[in-house]
Amino acid sequence: MKKIHLLAIGGATLHNIAITLKNDGFIVSGSDDEIYDPAYSDLKQNGLLPRELGWNADHITHDIDVVIAGGKVLADNPELVRARELGIQIYSYSEFIYEFAKDKQRVVIAGSYGKNMITSIVMHVLSYYEYDYDYILCSAVNDQESTIRLSKSSNLLIVEGDEHISSSIDDRSKFEHYKPCVALLSGIAWEDVQSFPTLEEYIEQFKRYVGSINKNGRLIYCEEDDCVCEVISHSRSDIKLIPYRTHPYELFNNHTFLKISGGRLPIYIFGEHNMKNIAGALKVCQQLKISEEKFYQALKFFKGPMKQLQLLGKNATVNVYRDYVYSPLRMNATIKAVRELYPLRELVVCLEVGSDGEVPENFWKQYDDCMRLADDKYIYYNNQNESGRTTIDEKTVEKIFGSSKVKVVHTLAAIKSELYKISWKEKNLLLLRANNGATLDFSDLSKNILNLNN
């Protein structure tokens, strides 16, 4: 395998794969019908930008060894059709990753929530001790500039497992392809109603993931998650099960300390959900022959991935945090974490929700009572999608998020006005964003609110 052609090379993942493969010495080409930054600039800088946009069967020649098809590539794509005619090996990108790394030790970290944090911790510890490792990420973590590294030198691959479907030509979930030697399952909470219309369909992906584990592999799982326990109860007998639960911790003067043998360890990240993530990461590192002592030594310097329960700014009496929330469970955990760390301060929560499509009301109802630990509750919500149809009415939103005490607004001006008129003294602000909201400038909002209290 020397010459590789990528269909949809402008994709967030595929353009990074193209670059890393070229750096490994492969001959790489690609096609796409649209390419935007940062992919456009990255590909151009690395000499991989296609000369013209669009699909052309003439791009597929006999000397190509492998074609990798991105998620948006349809079955009737002319380049895909030509590759089939010529008998060229075709992979979805997840299939290709396995073929590339099948002789490596593959560690896959999966779950509806927590996987990015656990992956971040594991990679931090490995980097702290200068391990040579490859990685595949859903989003960038720590100081890594890319979401992917594939090398010929490393014998270890760390994967942030993705439960979503591989592509239009491959209906298996991405993480089903990797066949992990060591697998982790952090938790399961239905969060993608568009891809998986029912909870049962969503859970089925994780059953397949567990079924894909290598023979005599190891499965690390959170034993405090009932859904996870149900999934792993059907696992094969040759898989070694390794449970974990929330790491013991305590709070003192608004700081978090892990309870470890011999004393307390101060850490930067906080919240009970992150103590679960730490426990899971520890189990992974132990499977990689890293001792507890070494793990804790490295953890002292871990500050967490960007945009995950991130402190945007603070002054003497106000802290402003941000986070992304993909599920009701994640929202509950985030609000609880800030409330727990500052029990004597009032907590103001502002959730931005966009509407990129109609969402069934039964999905929204999972958010029932999610804001009960907040003192003041605001929803910035545009209740019309692009077709102009209302996705959910305001009274339903108020009912779901905790009675009429929640304030629902529909414009940028209105939400800023509501937040700026609050008397910010001994209060914390938590800015939350659902994955389809993106109009509030959280950093600018934070600066303005902190200035109000100076």
Beta strands, then each sheet from edge to edge (+ up, - down):
strand 1: 3-7
strand 2: 27-31
strand 3: 66-69
strand 4: 89-92
strand 5: 105-110
strand 6: 134-136
strand 7: 148-149
strand 8: 156-160
strand 9: 165-167
strand 10: 170-173
strand 11: 182-185
strand 12: 218-222
strand 13: 240-244
strand 14: 249-252
strand 15: 255-260
strand 16: 263-267
strand 17: 310-314
strand 18: 318-325
strand 19: 346-353
strand 20: 376-381
strand 21: 406-409
strand 22: 427-434
sheet 1: 2+ 1+ 3+ 4+
sheet 2: 7+ 6- 8- 5- 11- 12- 13-
sheet 3: 9+ 10-
sheet 4: 14+ 15- 16+
sheet 5: 17+ 18- 22- 19- 20- 21-
end
